[in-house]
C-alpha cells in the first residue's frame, strides 16, 4: 500500500480525501480516554490534578472546535490551559515553541529537535508519544469502523480516487484499515509522517483539473481548515451522527460532487451543521 504522497496515481476524475480517527474509524474517544490523556498524566507526573486535567484534555481534543488537533499541539494547549486555570502542571514552553515553529509535527521532526536542543521537556514529549502509541497497540480489538463506512467507501471508489489524509500515526492507520478490510478501496494512506493535511491535499490536487473535483471528508475543524486552505470541498462526519453522515455522503454528497452541484449554499449548510454539533 502506498504511504507517500509522491506515490499517488490518479485513476478517476474525482478525489475523496478521508480522515481516519473519529471520521472513518470509531477510535477517537477510546484513544483519548485510555491513552492520550492518561499517559500525559503519567509521563509528566501530574497525578495530583489528574481528574481536572483529563477534563481539560477531553474538552480540547474531543468536544470543542479544537477536536482532532495534532497530538503535540493538543499536548501543549492542554498544559497551557491547565496552567492558566491554576493547576500544578508544567507549562511545556519548549513543546509549545516547537509546535508553533516546526513545519512537521511528527516523531522524526521531534527527534531532530531533541538532537539540536537537548531539551528534557521535548524528551518527555517524545516519551509520551511513544507510550501513547504502545497503549493504542494494546487496544487491539477495540477499534472498528463506524457503521456505513465500508459501504460508503465501496460506492465512492467507483467514481473517485480515495486517499486517507490523517494526522494519526501512519502505521496505526495502516494496521486499522487493513484489519477491517477497508484498504482495497484506497489509493494511498497518508499519516502524520507524510506532512500536514493541508500539505497532503495540496500535493494530491495537482493531479486534478479543478478543486471542484475534490472533497475532504473529516470530523474536526482541522479537516475543514485543510480543505479551505486548498479551496476544495469539505464534507463533515458529524459527531454523534456518524452513520447518518456516511449514508448521506454515499448518496447525496457523492451525487453533488460528480454532477458539479456541490455549490456554495450546500457547503455552507454542511459547515453550519458541523459547527453546531461541536458548539453544544
LUMLUM-468341 format. One line per 10 residues: for each residue x, y, z of N, C-alpha, C, O. Coordinates in steps of 0.05 Angstrom, whole numbers, plus 5000, padded with zeros to 4 digits. Example, Ala and Ser with C-alpha at 12.3 -4.5 7.8 and 13.67 -1.06 7.14 Angstrom:
! LUMLUM-468341
5264,4886,5156,5246,4910,5156,5264,4934,5156,5285,4934,5169; 5257,4955,5142,5273,4979,5143,5258,5001,5157,5268,5023,5161 $
//
This chain:
! LUMLUM-468341
5017,4976,5000,5000,5000,5000,5018,5025,5000,5036,5027,5016; 5011,5044,4982,5027,5068,4980,5022,5086,5005,4999,5089,5014; 5044,5096,5017,5041,5113,5041,5057,5139,5038,5062,5153,5058; 5065,5146,5013,5078,5171,5008,5063,5186,4987,5054,5174,4967; 5060,5212,4990,5043,5227,4972,5054,5226,4944,5039,5229,4924; 5081,5223,4941,5093,5222,4915,5085,5196,4899,5088,5195,4875; 5076,5176,4914,5069,5151,4901,5040,5150,4890,5033,5131,4877; 5025,5170,4896,4997,5170,4888,4994,5170,4857,5008,5184,4843; 4975,5154,4847,4969,5153,4819,4939,5158,4815,4922,5144,4827; 4932,5177,4798,4904,5184,4793,4891,5162,4775,4903,5152,4756 $
4867,5154,4783,4852,5134,4768,4824,5145,4759,4813,5135,4739; 4814,5164,4774,4787,5175,4768,4789,5205,4765,4810,5217,4769; 4766,5217,4757,4765,5246,4754,4760,5261,4780,4763,5285,4781; 4754,5246,4801,4748,5258,4827,4765,5246,4848,4775,5224,4846; 4769,5262,4870,4785,5253,4892,4770,5257,4918,4759,5279,4923; 4769,5237,4935,4757,5239,4962,4779,5233,4982,4789,5211,4984; 4787,5254,4997,4806,5251,5019,4791,5245,5045,4771,5259,5051; 4800,5225,5060,4785,5217,5083,4803,5216,5107,4824,5203,5107; 4795,5229,5129,4809,5227,5154,4803,5200,5166,4784,5186,5158; 4818,5191,5186,4815,5165,5197,4801,5166,5225,4777,5160,5227 $
4816,5173,5246,4805,5172,5273,4782,5191,5276,4784,5215,5270; 4759,5181,5286,4736,5197,5291,4720,5204,5266,4698,5216,5268; 4730,5196,5243,4716,5201,5218,4708,5175,5205,4684,5170,5201; 4727,5158,5199,4721,5131,5188,4722,5110,5210,4706,5092,5212; 4742,5113,5228,4746,5094,5249,4735,5104,5276,4741,5127,5283; 4720,5088,5289,4709,5095,5315,4730,5090,5337,4727,5072,5353; 4751,5105,5335,4774,5101,5353,4781,5126,5369,4797,5124,5389; 4770,5148,5362,4780,5173,5374,4774,5175,5404,4793,5181,5419; 4750,5170,5412,4743,5172,5440,4760,5153,5457,4771,5161,5477; 4761,5128,5449,4775,5108,5466,4804,5114,5467,4817,5110,5488 $
4816,5124,5445,4845,5130,5446,4851,5153,5465,4871,5153,5479; 4833,5173,5465,4838,5196,5483,4831,5189,5512,4846,5196,5531; 4809,5174,5517,4802,5167,5544,4822,5148,5557,4828,5151,5581; 4833,5129,5542,4850,5109,5553,4880,5113,5549,4896,5103,5564; 4888,5129,5529,4916,5131,5522,4927,5159,5523,4945,5165,5539; 4917,5178,5507,4930,5204,5504,4930,5219,5531,4952,5227,5540; 4908,5224,5543,4907,5239,5568,4920,5225,5591,4937,5236,5604; 4913,5199,5596,4925,5185,5619,4956,5183,5617,4969,5185,5637; 4966,5179,5593,4995,5176,5590,5009,5203,5595,5031,5204,5605; 4995,5226,5589,5006,5252,5595,5008,5256,5625,5027,5266,5635 $
4987,5246,5640,4988,5248,5669,5012,5232,5680,5026,5242,5698; 5016,5208,5669,5038,5191,5679,5065,5203,5673,5082,5206,5691; 5070,5210,5648,5097,5218,5639,5105,5245,5652,5128,5249,5659; 5086,5263,5654,5092,5290,5665,5087,5292,5695,5090,5313,5707; 5079,5269,5708,5078,5268,5737,5057,5287,5749,5064,5301,5768; 5033,5287,5738,5013,5306,5748,4988,5291,5760,4966,5300,5757; 4994,5269,5773,4973,5253,5785,4955,5269,5805,4932,5263,5808; 4967,5289,5818,4952,5304,5838,4929,5320,5826,4910,5327,5840; 4930,5326,5800,4909,5341,5787,4897,5325,5763,4887,5336,5744; 4899,5299,5766,4891,5281,5744,4863,5286,5733,4859,5291,5709 $
4843,5286,5751,4815,5289,5742,4810,5315,5728,4798,5316,5707; 4820,5337,5740,4816,5364,5728,4830,5365,5701,4820,5377,5682; 4855,5354,5699,4870,5355,5674,4856,5339,5652,4855,5348,5629; 4846,5315,5659,4834,5299,5638,4808,5311,5627,4802,5308,5604; 4794,5326,5644,4770,5341,5634,4779,5361,5613,4766,5364,5592; 4801,5375,5619,4811,5395,5600,4821,5381,5575,4815,5390,5553; 4835,5359,5578,4845,5344,5555,4822,5336,5536,4824,5340,5512; 4802,5324,5547,4780,5314,5531,4763,5336,5518,4754,5333,5495; 4760,5358,5532,4746,5381,5520,4761,5391,5496,4749,5397,5475; 4787,5394,5498,4803,5405,5477,4805,5386,5453,4802,5394,5430 $
4809,5361,5458,4814,5341,5437,4790,5327,5426,4792,5315,5404; 4767,5329,5440,4743,5314,5430,4718,5331,5427,4703,5327,5408; 4713,5350,5446,4687,5361,5448,4686,5391,5443,4669,5405,5455; 4703,5401,5426,4703,5430,5420,4714,5434,5393,4721,5415,5378; 4717,5460,5385,4726,5466,5358,4756,5461,5354,4767,5466,5333; 4770,5451,5375,4797,5442,5371,4799,5411,5369,4820,5400,5369; 4776,5398,5366,4774,5369,5362,4793,5361,5339,4793,5374,5318; 4808,5340,5343,4825,5330,5322,4851,5344,5318,4865,5339,5299; 4858,5362,5337,4883,5376,5336,4906,5357,5336,4904,5335,5348; 4928,5364,5323,4952,5347,5323,4959,5340,5352,4956,5357,5370 $
4969,5316,5357,4974,5307,5384,4993,5325,5399,4989,5330,5423; 5014,5335,5387,5033,5352,5401,5022,5380,5406,5027,5391,5427; 5006,5390,5387,4993,5415,5392,4973,5412,5415,4970,5430,5432; 4958,5389,5415,4939,5384,5436,4953,5382,5463,4942,5391,5484; 4976,5370,5464,4992,5368,5489,4999,5395,5499,4994,5401,5523; 5010,5412,5482,5018,5439,5490,4995,5455,5499,4996,5469,5519; 4973,5454,5484,4949,5470,5491,4936,5461,5517,4928,5478,5533; 4935,5435,5521,4922,5425,5546,4938,5434,5570,4926,5442,5590; 4964,5433,5569,4981,5441,5592,4979,5472,5595,4980,5482,5617; 4977,5486,5573,4975,5515,5574,4950,5523,5588,4951,5540,5606 $
4927,5511,5581,4902,5518,5593,4901,5509,5622,4891,5523,5640; 4911,5485,5627,4912,5475,5655,4928,5494,5673,4920,5499,5696; 4950,5504,5662,4967,5522,5678,4952,5548,5683,4953,5560,5705; 4938,5558,5662,4922,5583,5665,4900,5580,5686,4893,5599,5699; 4890,5555,5688,4868,5550,5708,4879,5546,5736,4864,5541,5755; 4905,5548,5739,4917,5545,5765,4925,5517,5773,4931,5513,5797; 4924,5498,5755,4932,5471,5762,4962,5469,5764,4976,5483,5749; 4972,5451,5781,5000,5448,5785,5012,5430,5763,5016,5406,5767; 5017,5442,5740,5028,5428,5717,5050,5445,5704,5050,5469,5707; 5069,5432,5691,5089,5448,5677,5077,5462,5653,5056,5454,5643 $
5090,5484,5644,5079,5500,5622,5085,5488,5595,5071,5495,5575; 5105,5472,5593,5114,5460,5567,5120,5481,5546,5111,5480,5523; 5135,5501,5554,5141,5524,5536,5158,5515,5512,5154,5525,5490; 5176,5495,5516,5192,5486,5494,5176,5469,5474,5180,5471,5450; 5157,5454,5484,5140,5438,5466,5122,5457,5450,5119,5454,5426; 5111,5477,5464,5094,5497,5451,5110,5512,5429,5099,5515,5407; 5134,5520,5435,5151,5534,5415,5156,5517,5391,5154,5526,5368; 5162,5491,5395,5167,5473,5373,5143,5469,5356,5144,5469,5331; 5119,5466,5368,5095,5462,5353,5088,5487,5336,5075,5485,5315; 5096,5510,5346,5090,5535,5331,5109,5541,5309,5103,5554,5289 $
5134,5530,5311,5154,5536,5292,5161,5514,5272,5172,5519,5250; 5155,5489,5279,5163,5467,5262,5143,5464,5238,5119,5468,5241; 5154,5457,5215,5137,5452,5192,5125,5424,5192,5107,5418,5177; 5136,5407,5209,5127,5379,5210,5125,5370,5239,5145,5369,5253; 5101,5364,5248,5096,5356,5275,5094,5325,5276,5072,5314,5277; 5117,5312,5276,5118,5283,5276,5140,5274,5294,5156,5290,5304; 5142,5248,5298,5164,5237,5315,5191,5243,5303,5209,5252,5318; 5196,5238,5278,5223,5245,5267,5230,5274,5270,5253,5280,5276; 5211,5292,5267,5216,5320,5270,5223,5327,5299,5241,5342,5304; 5208,5315,5317,5214,5319,5346,5241,5308,5353,5256,5321,5369 $
5248,5285,5343,5274,5274,5348,5297,5292,5339,5317,5296,5352; 5293,5304,5315,5313,5323,5305,5315,5348,5323,5337,5358,5328; 5293,5357,5334,5293,5380,5352,5307,5373,5378,5322,5390,5389; 5303,5349,5388,5317,5340,5412,5347,5338,5408,5362,5347,5425; 5355,5328,5385,5384,5326,5378,5396,5354,5377,5419,5358,5385; 5381,5373,5368,5391,5401,5365,5392,5415,5392,5411,5430,5397; 5372,5411,5409,5369,5427,5433,5376,5412,5459,5386,5424,5478; 5371,5386,5459,5375,5370,5483,5356,5376,5505,5360,5368,5528; 5334,5389,5499,5314,5397,5520,5300,5373,5532,5289,5356,5518; 5301,5371,5559,5288,5348,5573,5258,5348,5568,5246,5326,5567 $
5246,5371,5567,5217,5373,5563,5209,5361,5536,5188,5348,5535; 5225,5364,5516,5220,5352,5490,5223,5322,5491,5209,5307,5478; 5243,5313,5507,5247,5284,5510,5223,5271,5523,5215,5249,5516; 5211,5286,5543,5187,5276,5556,5163,5275,5536,5147,5256,5537; 5162,5295,5518,5140,5295,5498,5143,5271,5480,5123,5259,5472; 5168,5264,5472,5173,5241,5455,5166,5215,5470,5154,5197,5459; 5174,5214,5496,5167,5190,5512,5137,5187,5514,5126,5165,5511; 5123,5209,5518,5093,5209,5519,5082,5198,5493,5064,5181,5493; 5091,5208,5471,5081,5200,5445,5085,5170,5440,5068,5156,5430; 5109,5161,5447,5115,5132,5444,5097,5115,5462,5088,5094,5453 $
5093,5124,5486,5076,5109,5505,5047,5109,5496,5032,5090,5500; 5038,5131,5483,5011,5132,5472,5009,5111,5450,4989,5097,5449; 5029,5110,5432,5028,5090,5410,5027,5062,5421,5013,5045,5410; 5043,5056,5442,5043,5030,5454,5016,5023,5466,5006,5001,5463; 5004,5043,5479,4977,5040,5491,4957,5034,5469,4940,5016,5473; 4958,5048,5447,4939,5044,5425,4942,5016,5414,4922,5004,5407; 4967,5007,5411,4971,4979,5402,4958,4959,5420,4948,4938,5411; 4957,4966,5446,4945,4948,5466,4914,4948,5465,4901,4932,5479; 4903,4967,5450,4874,4969,5447,4863,4950,5425,4840,4952,5418; 4880,4933,5415,4872,4915,5394,4846,4901,5400,4841,4890,5421 $
4828,4903,5380,4801,4892,5384,4780,4912,5392,4756,4908,5390; 4790,4936,5401,4772,4958,5409,4765,4976,5385,4745,4990,5385; 4782,4975,5364,4778,4993,5342,4759,4980,5321,4760,4956,5316; 4742,4997,5309,4725,4987,5287,4715,5012,5272,4714,5034,5282; 4708,5008,5246,4697,5030,5231,4669,5037,5240,4655,5019,5250; 4660,5061,5235,4633,5069,5240,4615,5054,5221,4623,5045,5200; 4590,5050,5229,4570,5037,5211,4569,5053,5185,4567,5077,5185; 4569,5038,5163,4566,5050,5137,4591,5059,5123,4591,5067,5100; 4614,5057,5137,4639,5066,5125,4648,5048,5102,4654,5058,5080; 4648,5022,5106,4656,5004,5084,4639,5007,5060,4648,5007,5037 $
4613,5008,5064,4594,5011,5042,4598,5038,5028,4596,5039,5004; 4603,5058,5044,4607,5085,5032,4633,5086,5015,4632,5096,4993; 4654,5074,5026,4679,5073,5011,4676,5057,4985,4687,5065,4964; 4662,5035,4987,4658,5018,4963,4643,5034,4941,4650,5032,4918; 4623,5049,4949,4607,5065,4930,4624,5088,4919,4624,5093,4895; 4638,5102,4936,4654,5125,4928,4677,5117,4909,4683,5131,4890; 4688,5093,4915,4712,5085,4899,4705,5078,4870,4722,5075,4853; 4679,5076,4864,4670,5071,4836,4674,5096,4819,4677,5094,4795; 4673,5120,4832,4674,5145,4816,4697,5163,4824,4703,5183,4811; 4711,5156,4846,4732,5174,4856,4756,5159,4867,4753,5136,4876 $
4779,5171,4866,4803,5161,4880,4799,5167,4909,4789,5189,4916; 4807,5149,4927,4804,5154,4956,4832,5154,4968,4848,5136,4965; 4838,5176,4983,4863,5179,4997,4858,5183,5026,4842,5201,5033; 4871,5168,5043,4869,5173,5072,4888,5197,5077,4912,5196,5070; 4878,5218,5090,4894,5241,5097,4890,5245,5127,4869,5256,5136; 4909,5235,5143,4905,5234,5172,4929,5246,5187,4951,5245,5177; 4924,5256,5211,4946,5266,5228,4954,5245,5248,4970,5250,5266; 4942,5221,5245,4949,5199,5263,4975,5185,5255,4984,5189,5232; 4985,5169,5272,5009,5153,5266,5003,5135,5242,4984,5120,5241; 5021,5137,5221,5016,5123,5196,5014,5093,5199,4997,5080,5186 $
5030,5081,5216,5030,5052,5220,5003,5043,5232,4992,5022,5224; 4993,5059,5251,4968,5052,5264,4945,5054,5244,4927,5036,5243; 4946,5074,5227,4925,5077,5206,4926,5053,5187,4905,5041,5181; 4950,5046,5178,4953,5023,5160,4942,4997,5173,4927,4982,5160; 4949,4993,5198,4940,4968,5211,4910,4967,5214,4897,4947,5210; 4898,4990,5222,4869,4991,5226,4853,4987,5200,4834,4971,5199; 4862,5001,5179,4847,4999,5154,4851,4972,5140,4833,4962,5127; 4874,4960,5144,4879,4934,5133,4863,4913,5148,4851,4895,5136; 4864,4914,5174,4850,4894,5191,4820,4894,5185,4808,4872,5185; 4808,4917,5180,4779,4918,5175,4772,4918,5145,4749,4925,5138 $
4791,4910,5129,4786,4906,5100,4776,4931,5086,4759,4929,5068; 4786,4954,5095,4780,4979,5081,4801,4988,5061,4796,5004,5043; 4825,4976,5064,4847,4984,5047,4843,4980,5017,4853,4997,5001; 4828,4960,5008,4825,4956,4979,4811,4979,4965,4814,4981,4941; 4798,4996,4980,4784,5019,4967,4802,5044,4965,4793,5064,4954; 4826,5042,4976,4843,5066,4980,4867,5065,4961,4879,5044,4956; 4873,5089,4949,4897,5091,4932,4922,5097,4947,4944,5088,4939; 4920,5113,4969,4944,5120,4984,4935,5125,5013,4914,5136,5018; 4953,5118,5032,4948,5123,5060,4969,5143,5071,4992,5136,5073; 4960,5167,5077,4979,5187,5086,4974,5194,5116,4953,5205,5123 $
4993,5185,5133,4991,5192,5161,5008,5216,5168,5015,5231,5149; 5013,5221,5193,5027,5246,5202,5054,5248,5189,5064,5270,5186; 5067,5225,5183,5094,5226,5172,5095,5238,5144,5116,5247,5135; 5072,5238,5130,5071,5249,5103,5069,5279,5102,5073,5291,5081; 5064,5291,5125,5061,5320,5126,5034,5328,5136,5017,5310,5141; 5029,5354,5138,5003,5363,5147,4981,5356,5128,4986,5349,5104; 4956,5357,5137,4933,5351,5119,4932,5371,5096,4927,5363,5073; 4937,5396,5103,4936,5417,5082,4958,5411,5061,4953,5414,5037; 4981,5404,5070,5003,5397,5051,4996,5373,5033,5000,5374,5009; 4986,5352,5046,4979,5328,5031,4958,5334,5009,4961,5325,4986 $
4938,5349,5017,4917,5356,4997,4929,5373,4975,4922,5370,4952; 4947,5392,4982,4959,5409,4962,4975,5393,4941,4976,5400,4918; 4987,5371,4950,5002,5354,4931,4984,5337,4915,4988,5333,4891; 4963,5326,4928,4944,5308,4913,4929,5324,4892,4923,5313,4871; 4922,5348,4898,4904,5363,4879,4918,5371,4853,4905,5379,4834; 4945,5368,4853,4960,5374,4828,4952,5355,4806,4956,5361,4782; 4940,5332,4813,4933,5312,4793,4906,5318,4780,4898,5304,4761; 4892,5338,4790,4864,5343,4781,4862,5370,4768,4877,5389,4774; 4843,5373,4750,4840,5398,4735,4828,5420,4752,4834,5444,4747; 4811,5413,4772,4797,5434,4787,4794,5425,4816,4791,5402,4822 $
4794,5445,4834,4788,5440,4862,4760,5429,4866,4755,5416,4886; 4742,5435,4847,4715,5426,4850,4712,5396,4846,4691,5384,4851; 4734,5383,4839,4734,5354,4835,4742,5339,4861,4744,5315,4862; 4747,5355,4882,4760,5344,4906,4743,5350,4931,4733,5373,4933; 4740,5331,4949,4727,5336,4974,4743,5324,4997,4753,5301,4994; 4745,5338,5018,4758,5328,5043,4736,5319,5062,4719,5335,5068; 4737,5295,5071,4717,5284,5090,4730,5282,5117,4751,5269,5121; 4719,5296,5137,4731,5296,5163,4711,5302,5185,4688,5309,5180; 4720,5300,5210,4703,5304,5233,4712,5326,5251,4701,5331,5272; 4734,5340,5243,4746,5360,5260,4751,5386,5245,4754,5386,5221 $
4753,5409,5260,4758,5435,5248,4784,5435,5232,4786,5449,5212; 4804,5419,5240,4829,5418,5225,4825,5407,5197,4839,5415,5179; 4805,5389,5194,4799,5379,5167,4786,5401,5150,4792,5403,5126; 4768,5416,5162,4756,5438,5148,4777,5459,5140,4776,5469,5118; 4795,5465,5158,4816,5485,5153,4834,5475,5130,4841,5491,5112; 4841,5450,5130,4858,5439,5108,4844,5441,5082,4856,5447,5061; 4818,5435,5081,4802,5437,5057,4801,5466,5047,4805,5472,5023; 4796,5484,5065,4793,5513,5058,4819,5524,5048,4820,5541,5030; 4841,5516,5060,4868,5526,5052,4873,5518,5022,4887,5533,5008; 4861,5496,5014,4866,5486,4987,4843,5492,4967,4844,5485,4944 $
4822,5505,4977,4799,5512,4960,4783,5489,4951,4769,5490,4930; 4784,5466,4966,4768,5442,4959,4743,5440,4977,4741,5454,4997; 4725,5423,4969,4701,5419,4984,4707,5406,5011,4727,5392,5014; 4689,5410,5030,4691,5397,5056,4664,5383,5062,4643,5395,5061; 4666,5357,5070,4642,5343,5078,4647,5333,5106,4665,5317,5111; 4630,5341,5125,4634,5333,5153,4621,5307,5161,4598,5301,5153; 4636,5291,5176,4624,5269,5191,4617,5280,5218,4635,5285,5235; 4591,5285,5223,4582,5300,5247,4584,5282,5272,4575,5259,5272; 4596,5293,5292,4599,5279,5318,4572,5271,5328,4554,5287,5330; 4569,5245,5335,4544,5234,5345,4525,5226,5323,4504,5213,5328 $
4531,5233,5298,4514,5225,5275,4531,5213,5253,4528,5218,5229; 4550,5196,5261,4570,5186,5242,4557,5168,5221,4563,5171,5197; 4540,5149,5229,4528,5131,5210,4510,5147,5190,4510,5141,5166; 4495,5166,5200,4478,5182,5183,4495,5198,5163,4488,5201,5140; 4518,5208,5173,4535,5224,5156,4547,5208,5133,4549,5217,5110; 4555,5183,5139,4566,5166,5118,4545,5158,5098,4551,5156,5074; 4520,5153,5107,4499,5147,5088,4494,5171,5069,4490,5167,5045; 4494,5195,5080,4489,5219,5064,4512,5224,5045,4508,5233,5023; 4537,5218,5054,4560,5221,5036,4558,5202,5012,4563,5209,4990; 4550,5177,5018,4548,5156,4997,4528,5163,4976,4531,5156,4953 $
4507,5178,4983,4485,5183,4965,4485,5213,4957,4494,5219,4935; 4476,5230,4974,4472,5258,4968,4498,5272,4960,4499,5284,4938; 4518,5271,4977,4542,5287,4972,4558,5276,4948,4568,5291,4932; 4559,5250,4945,4572,5238,4922,4560,5247,4896,4574,5255,4877; 4533,5247,4895,4519,5256,4870,4525,5285,4865,4528,5293,4842; 4525,5302,4886,4530,5330,4882,4558,5335,4872,4563,5353,4855; 4577,5319,4881,4605,5321,4872,4608,5315,4842,4619,5331,4827; 4598,5292,4834,4602,5284,4806,4584,5299,4787,4589,5300,4763; 4562,5311,4797,4545,5327,4779,4551,5357,4780,4536,5373,4770; 4574,5363,4793,4583,5391,4795,4561,5409,4809,4557,5431,4801 $
4549,5397,4829,4527,5411,4843,4533,5415,4873,4516,5421,4889; 4559,5412,4880,4568,5416,4907,4573,5446,4910,4596,5455,4912; 4552,5461,4911,4554,5490,4908,4558,5504,4936,4560,5491,4956; 4561,5530,4935,4567,5546,4959,4545,5543,4980,4551,5541,5004; 4520,5543,4972,4498,5540,4991,4498,5513,5005,4494,5512,5029; 4504,5492,4990,4506,5466,5002,4529,5464,5021,4527,5453,5043; 4552,5476,5013,4575,5476,5030,4570,5491,5056,4578,5481,5078; 4558,5514,5055,4552,5529,5079,4533,5514,5098,4536,5515,5122; 4514,5500,5086,4495,5484,5102,4510,5462,5117,4505,5458,5141; 4528,5448,5104,4543,5427,5116,4561,5438,5139,4563,5426,5160 $
4574,5460,5134,4592,5471,5154,4576,5481,5179,4586,5478,5201; 4553,5492,5174,4537,5501,5197,4529,5477,5214,4531,5478,5239; 4520,5455,5202,4512,5431,5217,4536,5420,5233,4533,5412,5256; 4559,5421,5220,4583,5411,5233,4591,5428,5257,4596,5417,5278; 4591,5454,5254,4599,5472,5276,4578,5471,5299,4586,5473,5322; 4553,5470,5291,4532,5468,5312,4536,5444,5330,4532,5446,5354; 4544,5422,5319,4547,5397,5334,4570,5399,5354,4570,5387,5375; 4591,5415,5347,4614,5418,5365,4612,5442,5384,4630,5447,5400; 4590,5457,5382,4586,5480,5399,4565,5477,5420,4557,5496,5434; 4554,5452,5422,4533,5448,5442,4544,5447,5470,4529,5443,5489 $
//
